Amino acid sequence: MKYILSLALVIFSTFIFSNTAQAQNFEVDYGQSKIGFSGTHAGNEFEGVFNEWNAAIFFDRETPKESEITASFKAASAQTGNKMYDGTLPEADWFDAKNHEAILFESTKIARKEGNTYSATGDLTIRGITKPISFDFTLTDLDNDQVKVNANFVIDRLAYDIGKKSDAKAEWVSQNIDMTLELIATPKAQ
């Protein structure tokens, strides 16, 4: 009987630890990853990226609700390649980078939808204004050394008072800004 109980305990422990082994911290390859944004200004499309950002990713594919994602973007690092836009973005009416250096996302819930598609819910803080946000993301190459994360979602710039003083009715700059996340991450050695 002792042998059977011991064997059951070993099997149970192996099962528990093999399942929790999926939970990992991931290190982002910033050279291959991109956080982009796009919209329109006076009817013309524009695209940009955040050049300075960092992310902490703890992901458990077996129990996604145990996962956590935090990301911080330096507001002044937003660039479009257009001198006028790049000069305007850090100003007080837009990102107000002098008073609000960082844009912050902190997840509150990660859930699997189907296949390699997951949903992230969390708080996004821009210009000191925090709003809940949800978006879907896909993970590919989960069994390889490098995992790819892709997401597209929309933020309402006026909800964060971005450009509210100069363009409160979104007559010049689109109210909805499309965000694109393309991340390459490697599981950290445990």
C-alpha positions in Angstrom: 0.0 0.0 0.0 2.8 2.4 0.9 4.4 1.6 -2.5 1.2 2.4 -4.3 0.7 5.7 -2.4 4.4 6.7 -3.0 4.0 5.9 -6.7 0.8 7.9 -6.9 2.5 10.9 -5.2 5.4 10.7 -7.7 3.1 10.6 -10.7 1.0 13.4 -9.3 4.1 15.6 -8.6 5.4 14.9 -12.1 2.1 15.9 -13.6 1.9 19.1 -11.6 5.5 20.1 -12.4 5.3 19.2 -16.0 2.2 21.4 -16.4 3.8 24.3 -14.6 6.9 24.0 -16.7 5.0 25.8 -19.5 5.0 29.0 -17.4 7.9 31.0 -18.5 9.4 34.5 -18.6 10.1 35.7 -22.1 12.9 38.0 -23.2 11.9 40.3 -26.1 14.3 40.7 -29.0 13.9 44.5 -29.4 15.9 44.6 -32.6 13.3 42.4 -34.4 10.2 43.6 -32.6 8.1 46.7 -33.3 5.3 48.7 -31.6 3.7 50.7 -34.4 0.8 53.1 -34.7 -1.1 54.6 -37.7 -3.9 57.0 -38.5 -4.7 59.9 -40.8 -3.9 63.5 -40.8 -5.8 65.9 -43.2 -6.9 62.8 -45.1 -3.4 61.4 -45.5 -2.3 58.2 -43.8 0.7 58.2 -41.5 2.6 55.5 -39.7 5.0 55.6 -36.8 6.8 53.5 -34.2 7.9 53.8 -30.6 11.7 53.6 -30.7 12.2 53.1 -26.9 10.1 50.6 -25.0 10.4 47.6 -22.8 8.1 44.7 -21.9 8.0 42.0 -19.2 6.2 38.9 -20.3 5.3 35.9 -18.1 3.2 33.5 -20.1 1.7 30.1 -19.2 0.0 28.5 -22.2 -1.7 25.8 -20.1 -3.1 28.3 -17.6 -3.2 31.7 -19.4 -5.0 33.3 -16.5 -1.7 33.1 -14.6 0.1 35.1 -17.3 1.1 38.7 -17.0 2.3 41.3 -19.5 3.5 44.8 -18.7 4.9 47.2 -21.3 6.3 50.8 -21.0 6.8 53.1 -24.0 8.8 56.3 -23.8 6.3 58.9 -25.1 9.1 61.1 -26.6 10.4 58.2 -28.7 7.3 58.1 -31.0 8.4 58.8 -34.6 6.8 58.9 -38.0 9.6 60.2 -40.2 7.6 63.4 -40.8 9.4 66.4 -39.1 6.1 68.2 -38.4 4.4 65.2 -36.8 7.6 64.2 -34.9 7.9 67.7 -33.5 4.2 67.9 -32.5 3.8 64.4 -30.8 5.8 65.2 -27.6 4.1 68.6 -27.1 1.8 69.3 -24.2 -1.4 68.9 -26.3 -0.4 65.5 -27.6 1.7 63.1 -25.6 2.9 65.8 -23.1 6.1 63.9 -22.9 7.7 66.4 -20.5 5.1 65.7 -17.8 4.2 62.1 -18.8 7.3 60.4 -19.9 5.9 56.9 -20.1 2.9 55.2 -21.6 2.1 52.1 -19.6 0.1 48.9 -20.2 -0.5 46.4 -17.4 -2.5 43.2 -18.0 -5.2 42.2 -15.6 -6.4 39.1 -17.5 -5.1 36.8 -20.2 -7.4 34.2 -21.7 -7.3 31.7 -24.5 -9.9 32.2 -27.2 -9.1 29.4 -29.7 -6.0 27.8 -31.2 -3.1 30.2 -30.8 -5.4 33.3 -30.3 -5.6 34.8 -26.8 -7.2 37.9 -25.4 -5.4 40.4 -23.2 -7.3 42.8 -20.9 -5.6 45.4 -18.9 -5.1 49.1 -18.1 -3.5 51.5 -20.6 -2.2 54.8 -19.1 -1.4 57.7 -21.4 -0.9 61.3 -20.2 -1.8 60.1 -16.7 -5.2 58.9 -17.8 -5.9 55.2 -17.2 -8.5 53.3 -19.2 -9.3 49.6 -19.5 -8.5 48.0 -22.8 -8.9 44.6 -24.4 -7.3 43.1 -27.5 -6.6 39.8 -29.2 -3.2 38.5 -29.9 -1.8 35.5 -31.6 1.2 33.4 -30.7 3.1 31.3 -33.2 6.1 29.1 -33.0 5.4 28.3 -29.3 7.5 25.2 -29.5 10.5 26.9 -31.0 13.2 29.0 -29.5 11.7 32.2 -30.7 8.0 33.0 -30.2 6.1 35.5 -32.4 3.4 37.7 -30.9 1.1 39.7 -33.2 -1.7 42.1 -32.2 -3.7 44.8 -33.8 -6.1 47.0 -31.9 -7.5 50.6 -31.8 -7.3 53.3 -29.2 -9.4 56.4 -29.1 -6.9 59.2 -28.8 -9.6 61.7 -27.4 -10.3 59.3 -24.5 -6.7 60.1 -23.4 -6.9 63.8 -24.2 -4.4 63.4 -27.0 -4.7 66.4 -29.3 -8.0 67.4 -27.5 -7.1 71.1 -27.3 -6.2 71.6 -31.0 -8.4 68.9 -32.6 -11.3 68.0 -30.2 -13.6 67.0 -33.1 -11.0 64.9 -34.9 -11.3 67.1 -38.0 -7.6 66.9 -38.8 -6.3 63.8 -37.0 -8.2 60.5 -36.9 -9.8 59.9 -33.5 -9.0 56.2 -33.7 -5.4 55.3 -33.8 -4.5 51.8 -35.0 -1.8 50.0 -32.9 0.3 47.1 -34.2 2.4 44.8 -32.0 5.0 42.6 -33.7 7.2 40.9 -31.1 9.8 38.2 -31.2 10.5 36.7 -27.8 12.7 33.9 -26.4 12.0 31.9 -23.3 14.4 32.8 -20.5 16.5 30.0 -19.1 15.1 28.9 -15.8 
